[in-house]
Every structure is written in C-alpha cells, then in structure tokens.
Amino acid sequence: MAIANSSNFLRRLGSAPLFALGFRPFYLLAAVFALVALPCWVVSFFGGMQTGGYLHGIAWHSHEMIFGFAPAVIAGFLLTAVRNWTGQPTPTGWPLIGLAVLWLVGRVLIVVGPAHAAAAIDAVFLPALGIAVAIPIWRSKNTRNYKVLAVLAVLALANLAYHLASLDLLPREIVRIAISAALDVIAILIAIIGGRVIPVFIGNAIENAEPRHNASVEFLAVGSLVFILCLGVLQPMLTMSRTVWLVLLVTAAVGHTIRLALWQPLRARANPLLWMLPAAYAWLPVYLALRAMSLLDITVMSASVHALTVGAIASLMVAMMARSALGHTGRALVAGWAEISAFALLQVAAIVRVVASSFASGVYREAMIVSAMLWTMAFAVFLYRYWPILTRPRIDGRPG
C-alpha cells in the first residue's frame, strides 16, 4: 500500500501544473529567491548575520544575483521560448523537476557548504540547461538560435572559472574577470532577445507602428558588446588604453540608443505591459554611458553595475516573466496594478541605487536600504500576483 501511495504521489507531482512548462517553476523560484536574498544581503552587509558556508558577504551577493537569480529566469524563458521557436518539446514533468532541484540545491549548498560540493553542483546547472535547449534547437536545425547556445556556454564557463578561482584552483583575480564577463554575457543576451521580441511585439500590437532593424546599427550595437566582453576577458594579458575603452563604451551606448529609437518605443506608451520592455531595455545604454563616465571619474563603477543589474536585467526579466506567464496560461496580455507596481518599484530602486552610488555618497547606506526595500516590495507584489498563475492549470484548459 505504501509503495502504491508513493507511486501515485510521484505521478501526481510529475504531472502537476507547476511542472507543465519551464517558465512555471523557474519564474517562481527566481521570484522567491529575489524576495529573500536581497534582504539577507543587506542584513549581512550591516553585520547582522553571516551569509554563506562557501561564499561570504559581497562574494555571495554578487555570485547569487548573477549566477543564481538571473539564470533561473533565463532558464524559465528559454525552456518555454525554445519550444515555440523550434516546435520541439522541452523538459516537462520529472526532467523539469530535476533541473529545478539542481538549481535549488546549488543555492542551498552555497549557503551551507561544503564548498567543493556547492561549486560542483552549481557549475553543472548551466551546462544542463544548455543541453536541455540545445537538443530541440539541433533537432529543428534552427541555426538562428545557435547564438543563444553560445551565450549560455560562455556564461557557464564564467561560472566555472569563478568557482575554480574561489577554491584557489585558479588565480583569485579570475573571480573579478568572471563576474565582469558574466555581466557582459547577460547584456549580450538582453540585446539578442530584446532585438528579437520587442520590435515584433510593438509591430504586432500597435496599429501603424513600423519598428525597424538597420543592419549597420545592429552590427554596431551588438558587435560592440561582443568586443567589450572579449577585451574584458583579455584585459589581464593586454594593455588597453582608457581612450580605447571610452570609444568602445560610448559607441555601444549610442548604438543601443539608436537601435531602441528605431523600434518606436513611444508608440507603446498606452500599453503598460508592452512599454515595460523598451523601458527596461533603455537601461542598457544608460549602463554603458555610466560605465564610460566611471573611466573619467565622474561616477563610480558600482553605479553602472546596478544600472545593468537592477535597471536592465531585473526590470526586463520582470516584464518578460509577466508577459510570458500571462500568455502561456491563456490570459489576456494586459498589465494590472501588480505588474505596473512591481515594474515601477524596480525603476525607483535602480534610480536610488545609481544616484546614491554616483552623487550622494553621504547617504549611501540609507539609499542601499531604501533600494533593497523597493526591490523586495517589487518581488513581493509579483509573487502575490503570479504564485496562483504559475501553480494552477491554464484557464483555457490547454496543456502547458
């Protein structure tokens, strides 16, 4: 009887709505993690607790936001989008549970240790995700999406390098290079995915809108990000002048500004769920401009980092999570108070963090707390709205 009950439970769990499609468990895990992790980091920063049995303090915060939170959202998006792009299945049921558990165990072990087990488990997740999306892409001969696999591969290598350096198996300076490379890779992924979906969504939803792609601008904008990544990785072996970096960063900022303008984002201003996407993307050229300004000592590097991480990455992820969760559960693509509030809170959190880092150092600690509170409120609102959506069947009765 016990064996039969256990078998029935496992069968029901594998067929639960939460594991019907990749976005469901990973969006939920990412939002819960974002809600919990940042308050823990702030408390740790002010000496209230020690985070990490393996990584501690700022190392834990930076790694877990870049290699923990962001890959969870990326996993949810790709496991869902690749199915649409290729017409091929992606993991559901128990294979999807396995991927989610792998990600979750990595987060737990990094907190409680042991270090080598934490590093090994966490380093496996991104390659596993890469295989899960590479199989349908390869089967469909969908060469257009090979660049997505390349981005995942570089992100996985950056995470592996981070762990090897943290375990003193590589020089410690590799930690900084791995973090910088990972941020550059995620910026490239934002450029790739943003360039694919934002103009299409605007063109489909807004009458008389004609978002455009210009080949030269595309090469300038995306190509400059690739150069930034490559030069950043090679920087310890090359002597690059500040002028070269300034030209490259300003070129990238201008390129992405023009690229965004060509998509006609202002035409989406009456559609909140739609305008959130270009509004979040607009933080990408802001990040590049602030990074250039930091070379001139006008701002600090931390300002550009948080313009990217809070302004561009987290904001775009919340906007995409909301849109794809609504669409893939059979709901209307309409933003309510929760979506607008969560997105607005993140915008203010990013502005507070960036301004305090750059121009208000005297209130930096207070601004950090305010920004963290706004971030936490944003994900609390998101979870309030999307927990039932992600854990219940589609409202139209279709699978997924």
N, C-alpha and C positions, 0 to 999 in steps of 0.2 A: 504493500500500500504506500509506504513512504517513498519507494522508488518511483511509483506511478505518479504520486503527487509532485515529486521533484521534477519529473519529466514534463508534466503538464505546466508547471511553473516556468520552466526554462523555455518551453514552446511559446507560452503566452508572452514572456519577456521579449523573445526574439521577434515576435510579430506585433509588439506594442507600437502605437503611433509614433512614439518618440524616436524609434529607430527605423521609420519608414523611408527616410531620405536624409542625406548627410547634413543638411542645414539644421535639422532639429536638435540633435544632441550637442553639436558643436557651438551653435549660437547660444544655447542655454548655458553650457559650460563656460564659454567666454564671458558672458554677461555676469554670471555668478562670481567668476574669478576676478573680473574687473571691479565688482562691487566690494569684494573682500580684500583684495591685495593692496589697493592703494591706501586705505585707512591703516592697514598693518604697517605699510612702509612709513607713513607719516609718524605713527606712534614709535616705530623703531628709530627713525631719524632724530626724534627728540628724546631718545633714551628710555622710552617706556617699556621696551621689550627688545629681545634679540631675535631677528629673523634668520632662519637658515641653519641647518645642521651641516650644510655643504657650502652654500654661498651665503654671505652675510652683507647686511647693510645695502649700500649702493650697488654692489655687485648683484645681490639678489633682485633688487628692484629693476635694474636695467635689463638683466637677463630675462626675467619673467615677463616683463612687458613686451620685449622684442621677440623672444623665442618661446614664450608661453601663450600670452593673450593673443597676439597677432596671428600666429599660426593656427590657433583654434578657429578664428573667424575665416582665415584663408581656407582651411580645411572644409568648413561648412559650405562656403561659397563654391569652391571648386568641385566638391563631391556632388553638388547639385547642378552647377552650370555645365560641367563636362558631359553630364548625361544629356542635356539639351543640345549642346554643341555637336555631339557625336552620334546621338541616337543609340548609344550603347549603355548597358547598365553600369552603375557604380555601386559600391558596397552598401548593403542594407542589412537589417536583422543582425545576426551574430557577428559577421565580419565588421559591420559598422560599430557594434558594441566593442569589439576587440580594439579598434582604432581609438575609440573614445576612452577606453580603460587605459590604453597605453599612454595617451596624453595625460590623463588624470594621475596615474601612478608616477609619472615623471614630475608633476608638480608637487606631489606629496613627498617623494624621496628627496627632492632638492631642499625641502624644509627640514626633514628629519634625518636624512642620510641613510646609509653610508655614502660617502662621496663618489666612489667608483661605480656603485650600482646606480646612483642618481644620474651620473653623467652618461652611463651606458644606455639606460632606459630612455632618457630624454633625447639622446643623439639618434635613436632608432626611429623616433616618431616621424620626422620629416621625410626620410627615405621611404618609410612605409606608406605615407601619404602620396609621395611621388609615384610609387608603384601602382597604388590604387587608381590614380588618374591617368597614368601612362598607358595602362592596358587598354581602356576604351579609346584613348586617342590613337594608339598604334593600330588597333583593330579597324578603326574607321578611316585610317590613312589621312587623318586630319592634321596635315603638316602645319597649318596655320597656328596650331596650339603648341607646337614644339617649343616655342619661346617661353611658354608658361612652365614647361618641364625644366628648361634651362634655369629659370629663375628659382624654382624650388630646389634644384640641385646646388646652386650657389648658396642659397640660404642654409641648406643642410650642411654644406662644407664649413660655412661660417660658424654654425653652432658646434660642430665637431671641433673646430680649431679653438673655439672659446673654452670648451671643456678640457681639451688636452693642455692648454696653457694654464687653466685654473688648477689642474692636477700636477703642474710643473713638469709636464712631459714635453712642452714647448716653451720657448721664452715667454715671460709674463707680458711683454709688450704686445703679444699676439691678441690678448684679450681686448685691448682698445681697438686694434685693427678689425677684429671680428665684429665688434659692436658697430663700428662705423660702416663696415661692408654690409652688414645685415640691414641697417637703416637705408643705405643706398639701394640695396636689392628691393626692399619693400617699396621705396619710392618708384623704382622702375616698374614694379608690378602694378602700382596705382596708375602709372602712366599708361601701361598696356591695357589694363581692364577699363580704366576711365575712358580712354580713347575709343574703346570698343562699344561701351554701353551708353555713355552719357549723350553723345550726339544722336544715337539711334533712338533713345528714349525721348529726347526733345523733338526730333523729327516726327516720331510716331504720335506723340501726344498733343503737340501744339500745331494748330492749323496755320498754314503759310510759313512755318518755320523751315529754314533751309540750312541746317548746320553743315559746315563744310570741312573737308580734310584737304590740306595743302601738303604735297609731298615734301617740299623743302622745309616747311615748318615742322612736319613730323620728324624728319631726319635731324633737324636742329634740336628739337625738344627732347626726344627720346635718346638720340645719339649722344647728346651732352651728358645725360645721366649715366650712360654706359661708360663714357670717358671718366666721369667723376669716380665711379666705382673702381675702374681699373687703376687709375692713378692713386686712389686712396690705398688700395691693396699693395701697390708697388712703391708707395712713398718711402718706406724704410730703405729701399735699395736705390732710390732715385733722389736727386736733389732738384726739387721743383721750386721755382721762384714764386713769391707771393703774387706777382703780376700774372703769371700763368693761371694760378688758381682763381684770381679775381676775374679774369677774362672768361674763364670757363663757367664760373658760377653765375656771372651776370648774363652771359649768353643763354644759359639754361633757364634763368628766371624770365628773361624776355621771351624766349621760345615758348615756354609754357603759358605765359600771359597771352601771347598771340593765339596760340592753339586754343585756349579756353574761349577767347573772344570769337573765334571762328565758329564755335559751337552755338552761338547766340543764346547764352545762358539767361539773359534778362527776359527773354520771351517766356521762360518757365516760372516767372515770379508769382503768378497767380496759382501755381500748383505746388504746395509745400513739399509733398513727397518727392517731386521732381527737382525743385530748385535746391534741395539739400545736397544733391550730388555735385553740381558745379560749385556750390558754395564751399563744400569741403575740399574740392579739388583746388580751389583758389588759394588754399593754404600752401600748396606745393611751391608756386613761385615766391610766396612770402618767405617760406623756409629757405629757399635758395638765395633770396636777397639778403635775409638776415645772416646767413652763413657767410656771404661776401662781406657784409658790414662788420662781422666779427674779426675778419682779417685786418680791417682798418681800425680795430679797437673802438668802434662806435657802439657795438653791442658785445655781448658775451656769447660763447658757443652754446651755452645752455638754452638761450632764447631760441636759437634756430632749431635745436633738437626738439624742444617742446612745441614749436610751431609745426614741426613734422609729426611728432608722435601724438599729441593731443589734437592739434588743429586739423591735420590732413588725415592721418591714419585712423584714429579713433572716430572722428566725425564721419569720414567716408564709410567706415565699417558699420557704424550705427545706421546710417542712411541705407546702405545696401542690405543689412540684415532686416531692417523693417520692410523694405520693398520686396525682397525675395521671399520673406516669411509670409507676407500677405498674399503675394501672387501664387505661391506654391501650396497654400492651404485653401485656395478657392475664394479668397476675399477680395473685395474691391481695393484697387490701388489708390487709397485715399488716406492722407495723414490726419489723425485726430489730435487731441490735446496732448496725448502721451508722446507721440512721435515728435511733434513740434517742440514740446518742453524738453525732452531728452536731448534733442539736437541743439537747442538754444543754450541749454546749460553747459554743454561741451564747448560751444563757441566762447561763452564767457569764461569758462575755466581756462581755455587756451589763451585768451587775451590777458587775463590776470597773470598767468604764469609767465608769458612772454614779456609783458610790460614790467613786471616786478624784477625779472632777471636782468633786463636791459637798463631800466631807468629809475627803478625805485628800490635800490638795494637796502635802504634803511628799513623797509617793511617787508623784506624778503621772506622771513619766516612766517609772518602773518599771511602774506599773499600765498605762500605754499599751502597753508592750511585751508584758506578760502578756496583755492583752485581744487584741492583734493576733495573738499566737501561738495563742490559743484559737480565734479566728476562722479562722485559716489551717488549723488542725487540723480544724475542723468541715468546711470545704470539701474538704480532702484526703480525709477519710473519705467524704463524699458522692460525690466523683468515683470513689473506689475501688469503691464500690458501684454507681454509676449509669452509669459510662462504658460497660460492656458492655450494659447495659439500653437505653441511648439509641442505641447504634450497631448493634444487632442487630435482626433482624425480630421481630415479635410471636411469642410462644411458642405461640399458638393458631392461627397461620397466617393470621389475618385481616389485611386491609390496615390500614396506619396505623402 
